[in-house]
Amino acid sequence: MHYPVLTIVVPCYNEEEVFQSTAAQLTSVMETLISDKLISEESKLLFVDDGSKDNTWKLIEQESENNEFVKGLKLAHNAGHQNALLAGLATASKLSDCVISIDADLQDDVNVIHSFVEKYWQGYDIVYGVRNDRSTDTFFKRNTAVGYYRFMNKIGISLVPNHADFRLMSKRALEELLKYKETNIFLRGIIPLIGFPATEVAYARKERMAGESKYPLKKMIAFALDGITSFSIAPIRLVTAVGFLAFFISLLAGAYSLIVKLLDHSVTGWSSLMMSVWLIGGLQLIGIGIIGEYVGKIFKEVKKRPVYAIETDLYTPSSAGQQSYNSFNNPPVTEEW
């Protein structure tokens, strides 16, 4: 009987404090899945080093020599979480029947990986890990997350609520994902567009084992804006609507000024004039900024630069040669194990 080859892709950036524990826990999961005859013995753990500045890559290399499951992929520079994840998915897709992605801090529950694989056996191509409890989040983060999902839904972007990047994808789902040639990648929005049979598995998110979050408030805001501007032109339409509203208000203000003039009422109007100038000026700058976001994305897309470069590949068999360069737009062709 053929058992599916599973690769668990783990993006890493300065994760030396948690790496050993993460590798040990995921190795245990692999051994359990193999003993339960759910996956092949050829299954692997692929740690993707996203240009870490600490000893993360050295630890990955050492572990790969002592642990048959562990393989590594080192990017030449920090490409960002989504691009590092994409590099791992693209590399793993050629040698795997299914791939699971999970963050290195293991706040996502590794125990539900077993359920992921069971869902795969049931015929699902995509299995989303969905949080059923946000009690570990701060009040601000919890409520802004809920508001974000509602806003995205209202502007027509279908996201899986309370889902990050903890998911399983089959080989054919990965192949469809790699057909998307976008430089500004937003995986949480693209994957639901694939349309293959999908399901959800609920789990409780844990506290981070050690180290610091790689998504502080500034990065979270940037990530949220990327998601909105990558999938919807609603912000531009909002600017247009605000422009029409401002024009309508100006007509009313003009009519009021004319009536006051005809009635010979003396009105200084300095304060209202200054407020109007600042208000319209502010609206114009906001509008230019929003449109600029879209122009910037177009600028990045038309250049078609590779979104990542692979410096060292410990995953691909040596017979296939060293992968010194790679990009999402041109994924490598590799040999089977």
N, C-alpha and C positions, 0 to 999 in steps of 0.2 A: 504494500500500500504506500502511496506517495504522501509524505507529510510535508506541509508547506514550509518553505524557508522563511523565517522571520528575521528581520533586522530592526533593532530598536535604535533609533537615531537620537542622539543627545547633544544638542548644541551647548558649547561651553565657552564662557568668557570669565577668566580669572576665578576659576572654581577649585583651586587647590585645596581649600579647606573642606570641601564636601566630596571631592572626587573619590577617595578611597571608599567611603561609605556608600556612595552612589553605585560604584562598580560592584561592590559586594552584594548589595541588595538586588540589583538587576541580574547579576550572575545567578543568584538563588532563584529568581523568578524563571530564568531560562532553564535551569536544571529541573525545576518542577514541571514546566510545560513539556519538556522532553520526556520526563518519566511518565507523564500522563498521556503521552503519545498524541500531543496536539500540534507539535512542530518538529521540524527536522533537526538532527544533530548538527547540521551545517549552519544553523542560525547564529547570528552575530550581534554584538553590541558595537555600534559605530559612534564614537565620540568625535564631535567636530569642534576643533579648537578655532575659535573666531578671533585670532590674533591676540591671544591672552598675553599679558605683560608679566605674569607670575610663572610658576613652575607647572602650570596645568599640562602643557604638551609633554614635558619631561615625564610627568607621572603617567600620562597616557601611553607613552612609549614603553616605560618600564612594565606597566600592567599588561600590555600586549605581548610581552615576552613571557610572562608567567601565567597568563589567563587565555585559554584557547578561544574564549568568546569575544574578547576585547580587540577591537581594531580602531585605528585612528585616522582622522583626516585633518590636516593642518592647512588653514587658509593663510595666504601670504600677508594679509592685512585684516584689520577689523572691518568686516563687511556689514555688520548689523545682525541682530537675531534672526530676522525673517530670511535674509540671504544665506546665513550660515545653515539654517534649517533646510532651506531649499537645496543647498549644496549637498547636504547629507541625503536628502530624499532622492535627488537626481543620481547620485553615486550608487545608492542602495537599490534603486529601481531595477537595474540590470541584472542583479544577482538574487533578488528576493521575490517571493510570491506575495508577501505582504510586509508592510512597514509600519512601525509604531513610533510616533514622536513624543518626546517627553523632556521637560526641562531638567537641568542637572541638579537643581536644589531638591528635587523629589518632594516638593509640596503636593504634587499630584500623587495619588495613592497607587503604588505599584501593584497592590493586590488585585486591582480591577483589570490588570492586563490579562489575567486568566479569562475574565468575562469577555474582553475584547476579542480574544482568539476564538472563544466559543461562538460569538456572534459571527465571526468570519466563516466558521464552519457551517453556520446556518444559512450562509449565502449573502451576507451583507458585505458590500464593497467598502463602505465607510462607517466607522464606529466612532462617535463623538464621546469624549469624556466630559460630562456636564456636572458642575458643582451643585450640590443640593443644600449647601450651607455656606454662607459668607460671614460667619461669626468671627473668623480670624482677621477679617478686614477692618480697617478703621471706619468710623461712621461716614466720613467724607468719601472714602473710596467706594464703600458699599453703595451709597446713594447715587454717586456720580456714575457708577457702572450701570445701575438700573436705568437711570435717565438716558444714558448713552444708547443702550439697546432699544429703548422706546423711540428715541429720536431717529435712529437708523431705520427702524421698521417704518416709521411715518414717511420717510423720504424714499422708501421703496428699496432699501437694501436688506436682504434677508440674511440675518446672522443667527447662529444658534446661541440663544441666551445662556450666559454663564459658562461658555466654552472658550478655552484659550487655544493652545496648540497641542493638547493631549488627545491624540486620536490614532486610529488604525486606518490604513488605506491599502486596498488590494493593488496588485500589480497593474491591472487595467485602469484603475482609478488614478494611479500615479502617472501612467502614460498619458492619460487625458490632461492631467494637471500640467505636465511638461509641454503641452501644446500651447499653453498660454505664454505669450512672448513679452509680457509686460516687464518693464524695468522697475516701475513702482509697484512692487508686489505686496498684496494684502491677502495672505492665505486664508484668513478666516472668512473673507468675503467670496473668494474665488471657489473654494472647495464645495460649498453648497450649490454652486452653479453647475457642477459636473453632472448631477442628476442621477447617479447610480443609486441602487438601494442603500439606504442609510438608516442607522438607528442610534440610540443614545444609551449610555451607561452612567448612572448617577454615582457620585462619590463625594466624600467630605475632604476638603483641602486642608492640609496640615501646615503647621508653622515651618518656616525655613530652618534647616538644620544648623547652618552657620553662614557666615559671610553676609554681604549686603545685597539687597535687591538690585537687579540690573535695570529695573524700570522705575526710576524716581519720577516725581510729578512731571517734570519737564519732558521726559521721554514719553510718558503716558499721554500727555496732551498732543505731542507731535504724532504719535502712533494713531491716536483717535482722529486727528485731522487728515492723516494719510488715508485712513479708511473711508472717510467721508468724500474726500476729493478724488479718490481713485474709482469710486463707483457711482457718483451722483453729481449732477449739475444743479442740484437744488440750491446750494449757496449762491450761485450766480443769478438764478431766478429770484432769490430772495432780495438780492441787491437791486434787481430791476423793479421788484414790487415796492421796495423802500423808496426808490427814485420817483416812481409814480405818486406814491403817498406824499413825498416831500413837495412834488410839483403841485398837487392838489391843495396842500396846506398853504403853499405860497400864493396860489390864486385867491384863497380866502383872505390871506393877509393883505394882498394887494387891493382886494375889494374893500376891506375894512379901512385901509389907508386912504383910498379915494373918497369914501363916504365922510371920513373925518375931515379931509381937506375941503370938501364941498360945504360942510357945516361950519367951517371956520373955527374948529376947535384947535387950540394950541397944544400940540403934543411934542415933547422933546424926542422920545423914541430912541435915545442912545443905548439904553440897556437892552431893549428888545432887538435892536439892530445888531449889537455885538453878539448876543446869544444866537441870533439867526446865523451869523457868519461862522461862529464856532461850530454850531450844529451841522450846517451844510458841509463845512470843511471836514469835520470828523467823519460824516457819512461818506464823503468822497474818498477819503483816505482808506476807510474800511473796504469800500467797494473796489478800489484799485488793488488793495492787498489781497482780497479774495480772488480776483481775476488773475493777479500775479501768481498765486499758488498754482492755478491751472496752467498758466503759461510756462512756469518752471517745470511742471511735470511733462509738458509737451517737449520742452527743451531737452530733458533727460531721455525721453523716449526716442526722439528722432536720432540721437547720437548713437543709440544701440551699443553702448559700451558694455562689456561683460560686468555682471554684478558681483562676481567673486573670482578669485584666482586660487588654485590649489597648489600649495608648495610641496606637501608630502602626503602620499596616499598609502596607508598601511592596510587598506581594505581590499583594493583590487589585487587579484593574484599577480605575482611578479612576472608571470609569463605574458601578461598584457602590457607590461612596460610601466615605467613611472609616469604618473600624470602630473605634469608640471604646470598645466594651465587648463582652466575650465571655465565655463560660464553657463548660466541658466539658459541662455538662448541657443547654446550649442553643447548639450550634454554629451559626455564621452560615450563611446561604444566600447564595452568591455566584454571579456570572455566570461563564460559560465564557470562556476567552480567545478 
